C-alpha cells in the first residue's frame, strides 16, 4: 500500500472509530477487515 493510501486509510478508520460505526477488537479470533468502495464510488 502506498504511503498516501495508508494515511487516508488511517484517517478513515479513526473517523469510523470516533463515530462509533466500528470498534477495536481484542478477540484472539479477530479477522482483518477489507474496506471496499461501493459501485457508485462512495
C-alpha positions in Angstrom: 0.0 0.0 0.0 1.3 3.4 -0.9 2.1 5.8 1.9 -0.6 8.2 0.8 -3.2 5.4 0.8 -2.1 4.3 4.2 -2.5 7.8 5.6 -6.0 8.0 4.1 -6.9 4.6 5.5 -5.8 5.6 9.0 -7.9 8.8 8.7 -11.0 6.9 7.6 -10.6 4.3 10.4 -10.1 7.0 13.1 -13.3 8.7 11.7 -15.3 5.5 11.9 -14.0 4.7 15.4 -14.9 8.2 16.6 -18.4 7.9 15.2 -19.0 4.5 16.8 -19.5 2.7 13.5 -16.6 0.3 14.3 -14.7 -0.6 17.4 -11.4 -2.1 18.3 -11.3 -5.8 18.9 -9.1 -7.8 21.3 -10.5 -11.1 20.3 -7.9 -13.8 19.5 -10.3 -14.9 16.7 -10.4 -11.4 15.2 -10.0 -11.1 11.4 -8.6 -8.3 9.3 -11.2 -6.2 7.5 -11.2 -5.0 3.9 -12.9 -1.8 3.1 -14.2 -1.6 -0.5 -15.8 1.3 -2.3 -19.4 0.8 -3.5 -20.1 0.7 -7.2 -21.2 4.4 -7.1 -17.7 5.3 -5.8 -18.7 6.3 -2.2 
